């Protein structure tokens, strides 16, 4: 801490007959160090708490916590880091937003197709498949040929790439 170090130097260099000023400045430097250590400890606790809270969803109406970080919708990661969510990739509303932000060449600015989770984090198609599979969100077409969609049991999928049709 630069201020505490400067106060240490000042406490040694100041000319004071009785040494009271030297002692007061040295004590202030020590208190600053103690505050720095305390702030560092509290900062660490806050980060750990925030990390733990991000692992689960907030309690819903039932009062119980839900599954952690579900996949919620399609998204595009742009070359400038912006995440643009939409109902489906390149759906009309997503195209309108992209065009408004980037102009006619918006499709050239797309870095990656993916999804976002309940915390707004971007997931690649493969990572989104894994997350959705862990949460039992994957929908597959009924092999009987009736065209219905059936839920896939959680953790039963092969780690493929996720498409919007697998979710809704």
LUMTIMI-390108 format. One record per residue: residue number from 1; chain; x, y, z of N, C-alpha, C, CB in turn. Coordinates in pm, 1 decimal. Each point is the difference from the previous one (the first is absolute). Last residue first. Glycine has a CB too. Layout:
[NUM; A; [X; Y; Z]; [X; Y; Z]; [X; Y; Z]; [X; Y; Z]]
...
REM end
This chain:
[168; A; [-3743.9; -2594.4; -2774.4]; [-140.8; 44.1; -6.4]; [-52.7; -11.6; -139.7]; [37.4; 155.6; 188.5]]
[167; A; [401.7; -327.0; -53.8]; [-47.3; 58.8; 126.1]; [-149.1; 31.9; -0.3]; [226.4; 93.9; 29.8]]
[166; A; [37.0; -269.4; -402.5]; [20.2; -95.1; 108.9]; [-53.8; 51.5; 133.1]; [200.7; -83.5; -119.5]]
[165; A; [-200.0; 348.5; -280.3]; [-102.9; -103.4; -7.9]; [15.3; -105.7; 108.3]; [-11.9; 39.8; -244.1]]
[164; A; [340.4; 303.2; 178.9]; [-119.8; 49.0; 68.2]; [-109.2; -105.1; 3.9]; [57.3; 230.4; -71.9]]
[163; A; [430.4; -414.1; 48.6]; [-76.4; 85.8; -88.2]; [-125.8; 41.3; 75.4]; [91.4; -113.1; -210.7]]
[162; A; [432.4; -111.9; 336.4]; [-138.7; 32.4; 30.2]; [-58.3; 91.7; -106.2]; [47.3; -26.7; 244.0]]
[161; A; [350.9; -369.5; -260.0]; [-20.2; 144.4; -3.4]; [-148.2; 27.7; 16.5]; [202.5; 34.4; -148.8]]
[160; A; [20.3; -465.7; 379.1]; [-8.9; 50.1; -135.7]; [-6.3; 151.4; 2.9]; [-116.0; -209.9; -75.5]]
[159; A; [193.8; -237.4; 396.7]; [34.5; 142.2; 0.6]; [13.2; 50.9; -142.7]; [117.8; -26.3; 220.8]]
[158; A; [-456.2; -356.1; -52.3]; [138.4; 3.4; -45.4]; [33.9; 147.7; -15.4]; [-12.4; -229.1; -120.6]]
[157; A; [-362.4; 63.7; 482.2]; [33.4; 36.2; -137.0]; [145.5; -20.4; -33.7]; [-181.8; 161.6; 8.8]]
[156; A; [-71.4; -216.5; 418.1]; [-7.7; -117.0; -86.8]; [47.3; 30.1; -141.4]; [-188.8; -82.6; 137.7]]
[155; A; [110.9; 369.9; 282.8]; [130.4; -67.1; -9.5]; [-1.8; -125.9; -86.0]; [50.2; 90.5; 223.3]]
[154; A; [-531.6; 63.4; -105.2]; [122.1; 74.2; 32.4]; [121.5; -90.5; -5.7]; [-132.4; 154.5; 144.0]]
[153; A; [-295.7; -270.1; -449.1]; [37.3; -2.8; 142.1]; [134.1; 69.8; 22.7]; [-127.3; -215.1; 28.4]]
[152; A; [-194.7; 363.8; -425.6]; [106.8; -99.1; 20.0]; [33.3; -1.4; 148.6]; [95.0; 34.5; -235.8]]
[151; A; [-575.9; 103.6; -16.8]; [116.6; 40.3; 79.4]; [100.0; -114.8; 10.5]; [-143.5; 160.6; 130.3]]
[150; A; [-183.7; -79.3; -558.3]; [1.5; -66.8; 129.6]; [123.1; 45.1; 78.0]; [-124.4; -199.8; -95.0]]
[149; A; [-223.7; 344.1; -350.6]; [130.1; 13.3; 64.7]; [-9.1; -64.1; 137.1]; [53.3; 213.7; -126.7]]
[148; A; [-330.0; -328.4; -354.8]; [-1.9; 63.0; 131.6]; [142.6; 15.3; 52.2]; [-228.2; -97.7; 46.9]]
[147; A; [84.9; -120.7; -464.4]; [34.6; 141.5; -5.5]; [-3.0; 71.2; 134.6]; [-89.0; -2.4; -227.4]]
[146; A; [23.8; -476.9; 89.1]; [-122.9; 77.9; 13.8]; [28.8; 150.6; 2.9]; [-103.4; -192.0; 124.4]]
[145; A; [413.2; -205.0; -142.2]; [-34.2; 67.6; -124.5]; [-124.9; 83.7; 8.7]; [108.8; -182.8; -116.7]]
[144; A; [159.2; -85.1; 447.2]; [-114.8; -70.5; -57.5]; [-47.1; 67.1; -128.7]; [-67.9; -73.1; 229.7]]
[143; A; [422.8; 240.5; 62.2]; [42.1; -95.7; -102.8]; [-116.6; -76.5; -62.4]; [214.6; -21.6; 121.6]]
[142; A; [-202.8; 530.2; 86.7]; [-48.9; -133.4; 32.9]; [38.1; -98.3; -110.4]; [-191.2; 99.9; 131.2]]
[141; A; [482.1; 344.0; -21.8]; [-119.0; -39.8; -73.8]; [-34.0; -144.6; 31.9]; [54.4; 163.5; -183.4]]
[140; A; [188.2; 149.5; 549.1]; [31.7; -75.4; -121.2]; [-130.0; -34.3; -72.0]; [210.8; -95.0; 105.6]]
[139; A; [12.0; 451.9; 300.0]; [-118.5; -59.2; -62.4]; [43.6; -67.9; -129.2]; [-154.4; 176.1; 101.7]]
[138; A; [402.1; 9.3; 388.9]; [8.8; -41.3; -139.7]; [-130.7; -65.5; -45.9]; [248.7; -31.2; 26.1]]
[137; A; [-122.7; 194.7; 429.4]; [-70.7; 92.4; -88.0]; [-7.5; -47.4; -144.9]; [73.7; 181.3; 149.6]]
[136; A; [137.9; -337.8; 303.6]; [-115.5; -68.7; -56.9]; [-81.4; 87.0; -93.6]; [-6.5; -136.9; 203.0]]
[135; A; [436.0; 237.4; 29.9]; [-124.6; 49.8; 58.4]; [-124.8; -67.8; -56.1]; [114.7; 215.9; 34.3]]
[134; A; [327.6; -318.1; -190.9]; [9.8; -13.3; 146.6]; [-131.1; 39.1; 68.0]; [246.2; 48.1; -13.5]]
[133; A; [-207.1; 20.9; -450.5]; [-9.9; -142.2; 29.7]; [4.7; -23.3; 150.9]; [108.2; -54.4; -221.0]]
[132; A; [-33.1; 488.5; 62.2]; [-141.4; -36.0; -16.6]; [-21.9; -147.3; 32.8]; [-25.4; 177.3; -176.9]]
[131; A; [470.1; -22.0; 179.7]; [-77.1; 63.1; 107.9]; [-146.4; -39.4; -7.8]; [159.8; 192.0; 1.8]]
[130; A; [122.6; -340.0; -350.2]; [38.2; -64.0; 126.7]; [-83.3; 55.5; 114.6]; [233.7; -34.7; -85.8]]
[129; A; [-285.7; 236.9; -334.3]; [-55.4; -136.0; -1.0]; [28.6; -68.1; 133.6]; [30.7; -15.2; -251.1]]
[128; A; [165.0; 433.1; 184.5]; [-143.7; 12.9; 26.1]; [-67.1; -137.1; 0.3]; [0.8; 228.5; -105.4]]
[127; A; [451.0; -201.3; -16.4]; [-14.9; 22.3; 144.3]; [-147.7; 12.5; 38.6]; [224.6; 114.1; 4.4]]
[126; A; [-130.6; -151.6; -465.2]; [37.2; -124.3; 69.7]; [-17.5; 15.3; 151.3]; [163.8; -54.2; -184.3]]
[125; A; [-237.1; 433.6; -89.8]; [-103.2; -101.3; -25.0]; [31.0; -130.0; 74.1]; [-43.7; 102.6; -224.8]]
[124; A; [240.7; 325.2; 453.5]; [10.8; -52.5; -136.4]; [-110.8; -103.5; -19.2]; [253.3; 40.4; -7.5]]
[123; A; [-318.1; 359.4; 355.4]; [46.0; -138.5; -8.2]; [10.7; -38.7; -146.6]; [-107.0; -57.8; 222.9]]
[122; A; [62.2; 529.7; 126.1]; [-2.2; -59.6; -132.7]; [57.6; -141.0; 6.3]; [21.3; 227.8; -106.8]]
[121; A; [-281.2; 50.2; 512.2]; [129.8; -44.7; -50.3]; [-16.1; -64.2; -137.3]; [81.5; -35.0; 235.7]]
[120; A; [-428.3; 210.8; 78.8]; [44.1; 83.9; -110.1]; [136.1; -36.7; -55.1]; [-134.2; 177.3; 98.3]]
[119; A; [-138.1; -403.3; 246.8]; [82.5; 108.2; 54.7]; [54.2; 91.5; -109.2]; [61.4; -149.2; 189.5]]
[118; A; [-325.3; -244.9; -277.8]; [-82.0; 84.5; 85.8]; [77.2; 113.9; 65.0]; [-140.6; -197.0; 40.9]]
[117; A; [338.9; 14.3; -499.9]; [-61.3; -68.7; 112.8]; [-75.9; 100.1; 86.2]; [182.4; -174.1; -2.5]]
[116; A; [-64.2; 160.3; -553.8]; [30.9; 59.2; 130.3]; [-70.7; -80.2; 107.7]; [28.4; 230.3; -102.0]]
[115; A; [185.4; -358.7; -418.4]; [-117.6; 20.5; 84.6]; [43.0; 78.2; 123.1]; [-109.2; -214.4; -82.9]]
[114; A; [313.2; 161.6; -453.9]; [-6.0; -71.9; 126.3]; [-129.8; 29.0; 72.4]; [248.1; 7.6; 15.7]]
[113; A; [114.3; 107.3; -471.5]; [-139.2; -26.8; 35.8]; [3.4; -76.3; 131.0]; [-79.8; -4.7; -243.9]]
[112; A; [474.6; 354.0; 61.0]; [-44.1; -135.6; 32.9]; [-149.5; -3.1; 28.0]; [226.8; -50.8; 93.0]]
[111; A; [15.8; 434.3; -278.0]; [113.2; -86.0; 33.2]; [-45.6; -142.9; 22.0]; [117.8; 194.6; 102.1]]
[110; A; [-318.8; 242.3; -396.6]; [-32.1; -109.1; 91.7]; [124.6; -85.0; 22.5]; [-241.2; -1.9; -77.7]]
[109; A; [193.8; 380.5; -231.6]; [52.9; 31.5; 132.6]; [-25.9; -110.5; 101.9]; [-34.1; 239.5; -52.4]]
[108; A; [-125.9; -224.2; -408.5]; [145.9; -16.1; -3.8]; [63.6; 21.8; 136.9]; [-2.7; 75.0; -237.5]]
[107; A; [-465.1; -5.3; 157.4]; [28.7; -143.6; -2.1]; [150.8; -27.9; -4.7]; [-219.6; -37.6; -115.4]]
[106; A; [41.9; 489.8; 89.9]; [-3.1; -59.4; 134.3]; [39.4; -147.1; 1.5]; [-177.0; 162.1; 57.7]]
[105; A; [157.0; 223.4; -406.8]; [94.9; -111.5; 6.8]; [0.7; -72.2; 133.3]; [136.5; 121.6; -162.0]]
[104; A; [-423.9; 267.9; 67.8]; [-22.6; -104.6; -100.0]; [93.3; -119.8; 11.8]; [-79.5; 177.9; -147.6]]
[103; A; [31.6; 106.1; 596.5]; [-23.9; 37.3; -139.1]; [-10.3; -121.7; -91.2]; [120.8; 213.0; 42.4]]
[102; A; [-60.9; -177.4; 459.9]; [117.5; -16.7; -85.7]; [-20.1; 38.7; -146.1]; [64.1; -179.2; 151.9]]
[101; A; [-410.4; 221.8; 206.8]; [128.7; 25.1; 67.0]; [115.4; 5.7; -99.9]; [-87.8; -114.3; 204.7]]
[100; A; [-353.9; 14.6; -356.5]; [-3.7; 132.7; 64.8]; [134.5; 34.6; 62.4]; [-244.5; -30.1; 45.4]]
[99; A; [181.9; -399.3; -230.2]; [7.4; 100.9; -105.7]; [3.4; 139.6; 61.3]; [-123.1; -153.0; -158.4]]
[98; A; [60.5; -208.3; 450.9]; [135.5; -2.2; -56.3]; [17.3; 108.2; -106.8]; [13.4; -246.6; 46.8]]
[97; A; [-443.7; 184.6; 133.8]; [90.6; 57.1; 100.1]; [142.0; 7.6; -55.2]; [-144.5; -91.3; 185.1]]
[96; A; [-175.6; -119.3; -454.0]; [-30.8; 143.3; 11.6]; [93.4; 68.0; 99.9]; [-240.1; -47.6; -57.1]]
[95; A; [263.7; -422.6; 8.1]; [56.3; 68.3; -117.0]; [-23.9; 150.5; 8.1]; [-37.0; -206.8; -138.0]]
[94; A; [-161.8; -59.0; 466.2]; [144.5; 3.8; 19.3]; [66.8; 72.1; -117.3]; [-10.1; -215.2; 132.6]]
[93; A; [-452.7; 140.0; -158.3]; [30.0; 102.5; 101.6]; [150.4; 9.4; 26.5]; [-225.0; -40.6; 105.1]]
[92; A; [70.2; -293.3; -416.9]; [-24.1; 138.1; -46.3]; [34.6; 106.5; 104.8]; [-179.9; -90.9; -144.9]]
[91; A; [458.4; -354.3; 181.6]; [-145.0; 20.3; -8.9]; [-23.6; 146.4; -39.0]; [-49.0; -182.2; 176.0]]
[90; A; [484.5; -58.7; -101.0]; [-40.2; 76.0; -117.6]; [-151.1; 6.4; -18.6]; [213.8; -65.8; -103.6]]
[89; A; [-114.2; -267.4; 459.3]; [110.8; 64.5; -69.2]; [-50.1; 60.8; -130.4]; [164.6; -161.5; 103.6]]
[88; A; [-518.7; 130.4; 284.2]; [77.8; -97.9; -76.5]; [114.9; 76.1; -66.9]; [-204.8; -151.9; -40.4]]
[87; A; [-29.3; 383.4; 362.3]; [-80.7; -121.0; 9.7]; [70.1; -115.8; -69.6]; [-209.4; 138.5; 8.8]]
[86; A; [531.1; 239.6; 173.4]; [-116.7; -3.9; -86.0]; [-73.7; -131.4; 17.6]; [113.5; 151.2; -163.5]]
[85; A; [349.2; 202.1; 338.8]; [-92.5; -112.9; 14.8]; [-116.3; 9.4; -98.1]; [62.9; -15.6; 241.2]]
[84; A; [466.4; 199.3; -217.0]; [-133.3; 39.6; -46.4]; [-91.6; -121.6; 9.9]; [96.0; 177.3; -157.2]]
[83; A; [404.6; 24.9; 353.6]; [-84.5; -119.0; -10.1]; [-140.2; 47.2; -36.3]; [140.0; -130.6; 170.5]]
[82; A; [388.2; 349.8; -228.9]; [-141.4; 16.5; 31.9]; [-73.1; -132.3; -20.0]; [9.7; 243.3; -67.1]]
[81; A; [461.9; -163.0; -41.4]; [-31.6; -53.7; 132.0]; [-146.2; 14.9; 40.7]; [231.5; 51.4; 60.8]]
[80; A; [-11.3; 58.5; -491.2]; [38.1; 99.5; 100.7]; [-35.5; -44.0; 142.0]; [-31.9; 176.8; -172.3]]
[79; A; [-73.4; -439.3; -219.1]; [145.2; 16.5; 1.1]; [48.1; 105.4; 99.7]; [-0.7; -68.9; -237.4]]
[78; A; [-456.7; -206.6; 335.0]; [50.9; 83.4; -108.2]; [150.3; 21.4; 15.3]; [-223.5; 113.8; -18.3]]
[77; A; [-162.7; -495.7; 157.6]; [115.0; 70.2; 56.4]; [64.0; 75.7; -114.8]; [38.6; -174.7; 184.3]]
[76; A; [-562.1; -12.3; -109.3]; [115.4; 17.4; -88.3]; [107.4; 73.8; 77.8]; [-145.9; 3.7; -208.9]]
[75; A; [-306.6; -337.4; 349.9]; [75.2; 126.0; 7.9]; [112.5; -1.9; -102.1]; [-55.9; 24.5; 245.2]]
[74; A; [-434.2; -300.7; -26.5]; [107.3; 11.8; -98.7]; [69.5; 133.8; 18.1]; [-124.5; -148.2; -163.0]]
[73; A; [-119.7; -48.5; 597.5]; [-33.3; 37.7; -136.9]; [124.8; 5.6; -87.4]; [-196.5; 129.3; 85.4]]
[72; A; [166.4; -319.8; 379.8]; [-127.5; 69.1; -17.0]; [-32.8; 41.6; -142.1]; [31.3; 77.6; 226.9]]
[71; A; [249.2; -449.7; 126.7]; [12.8; 66.8; -129.0]; [-133.9; 65.0; -29.2]; [176.1; -164.8; -85.2]]
[70; A; [-11.2; 82.7; 597.0]; [-67.1; -63.0; -113.4]; [28.0; 80.4; -126.3]; [-180.8; -91.8; 151.4]]
[69; A; [375.9; 90.8; 356.9]; [31.7; 48.2; -133.3]; [-60.6; -77.6; -116.2]; [204.2; 78.5; 100.7]]
[68; A; [-282.3; -306.7; 363.3]; [96.6; 105.2; -29.3]; [7.5; 27.9; -149.7]; [130.3; -66.2; 202.8]]
[67; A; [-577.0; -109.7; 65.8]; [125.8; -49.8; -55.0]; [90.5; 116.1; -40.3]; [-117.0; -207.7; -80.4]]
[66; A; [-219.3; 340.0; 458.8]; [-15.0; -80.1; -120.3]; [134.7; -49.4; -49.2]; [-204.2; 129.4; -59.8]]
[65; A; [1.1; 4.0; 573.6]; [91.6; 37.4; -106.4]; [-17.4; -94.8; -118.4]; [163.5; 93.3; 168.8]]
[64; A; [-564.4; 35.8; 175.1]; [114.2; -90.2; -12.6]; [86.4; 43.2; -117.5]; [-133.3; -189.7; 99.7]]
[63; A; [-286.1; 395.5; 30.0]; [96.3; 20.8; 106.8]; [119.4; -92.9; -6.9]; [-186.2; 76.8; 137.9]]
[62; A; [-207.4; -4.0; -439.5]; [-14.4; -108.5; 96.6]; [94.9; 16.2; 117.7]; [-71.0; -149.8; -184.9]]
[61; A; [77.0; 447.9; -184.9]; [-122.3; 19.9; 77.1]; [-18.1; -108.1; 105.7]; [-102.4; 110.6; -198.2]]
[60; A; [600.6; -72.3; 61.3]; [-117.7; 36.9; -78.2]; [-120.4; 17.9; 90.6]; [91.1; -123.7; -197.5]]
[59; A; [466.9; 182.1; 276.6]; [-120.2; -74.3; 35.1]; [-117.7; 51.2; -81.5]; [88.2; -39.8; 232.4]]
[58; A; [395.6; 84.8; -451.4]; [-70.1; 53.3; 115.8]; [-127.9; -79.8; 25.7]; [95.3; 229.0; -46.1]]
[57; A; [310.9; -481.9; -186.0]; [-100.7; 99.3; -32.1]; [-58.8; 57.5; 127.8]; [-51.3; -118.3; -215.4]]
[56; A; [560.8; -78.2; 184.0]; [-139.1; -42.9; 5.3]; [-92.3; 116.6; -30.1]; [59.1; -176.8; 166.9]]
[55; A; [420.2; 215.1; -175.6]; [-13.0; -142.8; -30.1]; [-144.3; -47.0; 4.5]; [226.9; -34.3; 92.5]]
[54; A; [-60.0; 478.7; 20.7]; [-16.8; -17.9; -144.4]; [-19.4; -145.5; -36.5]; [138.9; 201.2; -38.0]]
[53; A; [-46.4; -69.5; 487.5]; [-136.1; 37.6; -38.0]; [-24.1; -18.8; -148.8]; [-3.4; 163.1; 187.4]]
[52; A; [438.2; -237.6; -11.8]; [-92.5; -102.6; 47.4]; [-143.0; 29.9; -43.2]; [150.2; -41.6; 195.2]]
[51; A; [180.3; 362.5; -290.7]; [25.0; -119.6; -80.6]; [-96.2; -111.7; 40.6]; [243.2; 64.9; -25.0]]
[50; A; [-247.1; 328.3; 280.4]; [-58.3; 23.5; -132.5]; [17.3; -121.8; -88.8]; [46.3; 244.6; 22.6]]
[49; A; [160.1; -257.6; 397.0]; [-145.6; -3.8; 14.6]; [-67.6; 19.2; -134.8]; [20.1; 88.5; 233.7]]
[48; A; [445.3; -42.0; -217.8]; [-37.6; -139.9; 21.8]; [-150.9; -14.8; 11.3]; [218.5; -40.0; 114.7]]
[47; A; [-42.9; 476.1; -149.7]; [18.9; -73.6; -125.4]; [-41.8; -145.3; 14.8]; [187.7; 153.2; -60.0]]
[46; A; [-192.0; 114.4; 446.1]; [-105.4; 43.0; -93.2]; [10.8; -76.8; -130.8]; [-2.1; 228.9; 104.3]]
[45; A; [341.2; -294.9; 216.5]; [-126.2; -60.2; 43.0]; [-113.4; 34.6; -95.9]; [78.1; 11.4; 237.3]]
[44; A; [341.0; 192.2; -310.2]; [7.3; -143.1; -29.2]; [-130.9; -69.0; 37.8]; [249.1; 4.3; 37.2]]
[43; A; [-203.8; 444.4; 77.8]; [-12.7; -12.6; -145.0]; [2.4; -146.8; -39.9]; [110.2; 224.1; -32.0]]
[42; A; [-23.9; -120.5; 479.6]; [-142.3; 16.7; -31.6]; [-25.0; -13.6; -150.2]; [-25.2; 150.5; 199.7]]
[41; A; [473.6; -161.9; -52.5]; [-73.1; -116.5; 49.6]; [-148.1; 7.5; -33.0]; [166.4; -20.9; 182.9]]
[40; A; [103.4; 392.5; -287.8]; [36.3; -113.3; -86.0]; [-74.9; -125.7; 42.9]; [227.3; 100.8; -38.8]]
[39; A; [-272.8; 280.3; 308.1]; [-70.8; 18.2; -127.5]; [29.5; -116.6; -94.1]; [10.9; 250.8; 27.6]]
[38; A; [228.5; -240.1; 374.3]; [-141.2; -28.2; 25.1]; [-82.4; 12.6; -128.0]; [27.6; 82.0; 235.3]]
[37; A; [427.5; 33.4; -252.2]; [-14.6; -145.0; 19.2]; [-146.3; -36.8; 21.4]; [231.1; -11.2; 98.5]]
[36; A; [-129.6; 468.3; -123.7]; [22.6; -62.5; -129.5]; [-17.8; -151.3; 10.2]; [158.2; 185.5; -62.8]]
[35; A; [-171.9; 63.4; 459.1]; [-121.3; 20.5; -79.3]; [13.5; -65.6; -137.6]; [-43.0; 216.3; 122.2]]
[34; A; [420.5; -218.7; 151.7]; [-102.9; -88.6; 56.2]; [-130.6; 13.6; -77.3]; [107.4; 18.0; 226.5]]
[33; A; [241.7; 276.0; -340.1]; [31.1; -137.5; -40.9]; [-105.9; -97.5; 49.5]; [243.8; 55.7; 3.1]]
[32; A; [-277.3; 389.3; 140.6]; [-31.7; -10.4; -142.8]; [27.7; -140.1; -51.5]; [52.9; 242.5; -29.4]]
[31; A; [76.2; -143.5; 467.4]; [-146.9; -13.7; -10.8]; [-43.9; -9.5; -145.9]; [-27.0; 129.1; 214.1]]
[30; A; [482.2; -44.3; -126.2]; [-35.4; -137.2; 38.1]; [-150.7; -22.9; -10.5]; [198.7; -7.0; 153.8]]
[29; A; [-38.6; 442.3; -226.9]; [45.2; -88.5; -109.2]; [-38.4; -144.1; 30.8]; [192.5; 155.4; -51.8]]
[28; A; [-269.2; 161.2; 385.0]; [-95.5; 18.0; -109.6]; [36.6; -89.5; -117.9]; [-41.1; 237.1; 73.4]]
[27; A; [340.4; -220.6; 290.0]; [-122.4; -73.1; 36.4]; [-105.2; 11.0; -111.1]; [47.6; 43.2; 244.5]]
[26; A; [348.0; 204.0; -294.8]; [30.2; -143.0; -12.2]; [-123.6; -83.3; 33.2]; [241.3; 44.3; 59.6]]
[25; A; [-269.8; 419.7; 6.0]; [4.5; -30.0; -143.5]; [27.8; -148.4; -22.0]; [80.0; 234.3; -48.6]]
[24; A; [-71.4; -78.2; 489.3]; [-136.7; 10.4; -52.7]; [-3.4; -36.3; -148.9]; [-52.1; 179.5; 170.4]]
[23; A; [472.9; -156.8; 50.5]; [-77.3; -116.0; 45.0]; [-141.1; 1.5; -58.5]; [134.4; -5.0; 211.7]]
[22; A; [145.5; 376.2; -295.2]; [54.8; -119.0; -65.9]; [-83.6; -122.9; 35.0]; [231.5; 100.8; 5.9]]
[21; A; [-333.6; 301.0; 211.2]; [-44.0; 4.3; -139.4]; [49.0; -123.7; -74.3]; [1.9; 251.9; 4.9]]
[20; A; [146.8; -197.5; 437.5]; [-143.9; -29.0; -3.6]; [-50.1; -2.3; -144.3]; [-28.9; 107.0; 226.7]]
[19; A; [486.7; -3.3; -47.0]; [-28.4; -123.5; -73.1]; [-147.7; -34.8; -10.8]; [218.6; -77.8; 75.6]]
[18; A; [45.8; 475.3; 116.2]; [-51.1; -101.7; 93.3]; [-38.1; -132.0; -68.1]; [-82.5; 186.5; 141.3]]
[17; A; [272.7; 185.3; -397.4]; [79.9; -15.0; 122.2]; [-48.8; -112.2; 89.5]; [48.5; 240.9; -11.9]]
[16; A; [-70.8; -210.9; -532.6]; [-91.3; 27.7; 111.3]; [77.1; -28.3; 129.2]; [-209.7; -59.5; -138.5]]
[15; A; [245.0; 43.6; -433.9]; [76.7; 52.0; 113.5]; [-97.2; 40.3; 110.3]; [186.5; 81.1; -153.1]]
[14; A; [-221.9; -464.9; -267.4]; [-52.4; 124.1; 58.1]; [82.3; 38.8; 124.4]; [-233.3; -55.2; -87.2]]
[13; A; [295.1; -359.5; -175.2]; [72.9; 119.5; -42.2]; [-44.6; 129.1; 67.5]; [31.3; -113.3; -213.9]]
[12; A; [-228.0; -333.7; 284.2]; [143.4; -8.3; 30.4]; [71.2; 133.1; -24.4]; [-5.8; -242.8; -59.9]]
[11; A; [-457.1; 195.1; -44.3]; [14.5; -18.3; 145.9]; [147.0; -10.2; 41.2]; [-222.3; -116.3; 4.6]]
[10; A; [112.4; 142.5; -468.2]; [-24.8; 127.1; 68.6]; [20.1; -14.5; 150.1]; [-162.2; 64.8; -179.5]]
[9; A; [183.7; -452.4; -79.7]; [116.0; 84.9; -27.9]; [-13.3; 132.4; 73.8]; [28.2; -108.0; -225.6]]
[8; A; [-395.5; -178.7; 249.9]; [115.1; -57.8; 71.4]; [124.2; 87.0; -18.4]; [-95.9; -230.8; -31.3]]
[7; A; [-285.5; 341.2; -216.5]; [-14.2; 42.2; 140.7]; [112.4; -59.3; 85.2]; [-250.9; 16.2; -28.5]]
[6; A; [224.2; -146.8; -421.2]; [37.1; 141.6; 7.3]; [-8.1; 50.6; 144.0]; [-83.3; 34.0; -235.4]]
[5; A; [-67.6; -468.4; 153.6]; [145.6; 6.9; -15.6]; [48.9; 143.6; 8.2]; [-6.0; -205.8; -141.3]]
[4; A; [-456.4; 134.5; 143.4]; [58.7; -48.2; 126.3]; [151.9; 6.2; -6.6]; [-198.0; -151.1; 37.2]]
[3; A; [-34.1; 257.0; -431.4]; [-23.7; 101.4; 102.5]; [62.5; -40.8; 133.0]; [-212.7; 64.8; -115.4]]
[2; A; [224.1; -368.1; -255.2]; [88.4; 114.7; -19.0]; [-17.2; 103.9; 110.1]; [-8.3; -40.0; -245.3]]
[1; A; [-58.2; -499.9; 255.9]; [-85.5; 117.3; 0.0]; [89.7; 123.0; 0.0]; [-186.7; -122.9; 122.6]]
REM end
